[in-house]
Amino acid sequence: MARHVVAAALCFAAAWALLHNQRTRNLPLAIAAKKTVWTFDEARDYARSFGFGSKDEYVEYRCPGAYALPRNPVEAFGERWTSWEDYLGLRTGVDDAEVVTRPGFEQVLFVEMGWGADQHGQNATKACVRAARNAIEFNSIPSIRALVPNGYEGMKLAVDLAVPEAYHEHIDVDAVGAVFPYGAVSIRLQPGGAEFSSGIAIPAMGDKGDALVVALCCVTVGY
């Protein structure tokens, strides 16, 4: 309500200033009232100053005076018209987003992420398996046959695992790949993850020290 009161005041002020300008130039009021006042850029700047949240708010609002903004700016500005988002300043930046397709994929559909840890035994394979399960275990994709040519047989999964580099040679990638029931799986290791102190070393659990291993997993799904 307060915003519309302010907007009405702005409308009156603009109308008065414009009419006064016409009078000082000795133009008849009837001609001034019919004169096309707004260029597209002027109207856009003025429309944005109202803070309208949607096209409907703009259309429903009544701006008094002969110099009200056009009710139908699409028609009023013709080829100069861009879009309601631009006219009202509603752009979010999404229109400028760049979709980056992963090499080897025609289309990326989903990117899933997870993490896993092995607290005792410094078993990086366990950490990676848990990270892979964490990435996919909360997802259900019942429409995969409609989205992917040849359905599950045509699906590709690119699995990126970030693990401390010292553990890479000990990771069983086949065990990680077995986590995924469908699709052609490729696995890539990269430095990352973490190694922390668990605060205790338990030889009976395979510990060679107090380190716990953390792995991160990113699963790219597509075709």
N, C-alpha and C positions, 0 to 999 in steps of 0.2 A: 504494500500500500504506500509506504513512504517513498519507495522508488518511483512509483507512478505519479505521486504528487510532485516530486522534483522534476520528473519528465514533463509533466503538464506545464510547469513553470518555465521550463526551457523552451517548450513549444511556443508559448505566448511571447516570450522574450524574442525568440527568433522571428516570429511573425511580425511583431511590432517593429523590430529593427529593419526588416526587409521592406515593410510597407513605408516606413519613414524614409528609407533610402529612395524608394520610388517617388515619394512626394517631393523630396528635395530636388529631384531631377525633373519636376513638373510633369510627370506622367499621370494621366487620368487613373483614378483608383480602379475603374473597371478593367482597364488594360493591365494594370499591375496584378490584379487578382487572377487574370488568365495567363499571366506570364509563366513560362517554365522556369522554376527557380533553381532546382537542384541538378547539378551534373551528377553523374554516377559516383565519382569520388567524394563529392561533398555529401551526398546522401548516405553513402556507406560510412563515412566518418561520423556523421550525426547519428545514424542508426546504432552504431556501436556504442555511442556515449550513453544510450539508454540502458544498456546491460541486459537486453532481452536474452532469454535462455533458449528460445526456440522460434521457429517460423510462426507457430500458432500465437505466441505472445505478441509478436509484432502485428499480425493481422487483426487480432482482437482489440488492440489498444487504439483508442481514438485520440488523435492529436488535434486539438482545436485550431482554428485559424485557416486562412486561405493558403498558407504555405506549409501545410502538413506534408509529411513524407508520403510518397505514393503508396496506396494500399496494395497495389500490385506492381512491385518494382520490376518483376520479370518482364511484364508487358511494357512498362514505362521506359526501361532502359535498353530494350531490344538486344542488339548484338553486343552491347557493352556489358550485359549481365554476365556474372560469373557463376555464383552459387549462393544459396542461403547461408551456408557456413562462412563463406568469405564476407558476405554482405553484413552479417551480424557479428562477425568476429568469433565464430564458434570453432575455428580450426583447432585441432588437438595435436597436430603434427603426425598423426597416423598416415595421412595421405602421402607424406614424404618418406615413409619407411621403405627401406630397401630389403627385399627378401633375398637372402644369400643361400643358394642351393649347394649342398655339399658335393664335392667331386665324387663321381660314381653313382649319383642319384639323379633321376629325372625329376622327381618331386619328393620333397621332404614333408611328411605329414605331422609327425610328433617328435618332440625332444623330451626325454624323460631323465630324471636325475635321482641319484640315491647315494647313500654312503654305508659303509660297514667297517667293523673293527674286529680284530682278534686281540683279546686282552692278555692271553697267556699262551706262550709257545711261539710267538713271533711268526705265525703262519699267515703270510700275505695272501695265499690262495683263499683261505677262509674269509679274510677281510674282503677280497674282491668278489667272491661268491655272494656274500651278504650284501655288498653294495649293489650288485646286479639285481638281486632279488628285491631289494628296497626300491630300486628304480622302477620296477614293473609290477610289484605285487598289489598296488592299490589302483591299478588301471584295468578297465574292461573296454575292449574296442569291438563291439558286436558288428559294426558296419565295415570291417576290414575288407570283406569280399566285394563290397560295393565301391570302395575307395581305391583298391589296388588291383590293377590288371592281373588276372590269374589268381586272385585272392592270396591265401597264405603262402602258396608256392612262389608267388611273384614278389613277396615282401622282402625287403632288405633291412637288416639291423646293423648299424655301425656302432660298436661298443668301445668307448674310450675309457680307460682306467688310469686314474692318477694315483700312483703309489710311490713311496720313497724309492729312489733309483737303486739303492743297495739290495732291494728285495726282488727286482725284476727277474733275475735269472731263476728264482725259486718259484715263480708263479706258474701254475698249471692252467694254461689258457683253455684247454679242452674242458676242464671242470667248470670254468666260468661259462663257456659256450653252452654247456648242458643245461644251464639255467633257463635258456630260451627255448620254448617248445616249438616255435614256428619261425620260418624265414631263413634266409641266407645270412649267417652271422659272420662278421669280421671283427676282430679284436685288436685294439692298438693300445700299447702301454706308453705312458708318458710320465715324466717326473712330476711329483706332486704328493697329494695325500699328506700324511703326517706320522710322526713317531713321537709318542709321549711316554712319560713314566707312569706305570700303573701303581707305583708305590709299594709293590711287593713282587718278589721273584719266588715262584713255586716250582721247583725242579720236577715234582711229580706230575705237573701239568705241561711239561716240556719246556719250561722257561730256561733260557740261557742268560737271562738278565731280567730287568724290570720293565723292558720296553713293551708298549702296546702299539700295534700297527693299525693305521686308519687308511682306508681306500675310498676314493670318490669314483662314481660311475656316471657316465652320460651315454644314453642310448638314443641314437637317431633312427627313427622309423620312417620308411618310405618305400619307393620303388625306383 
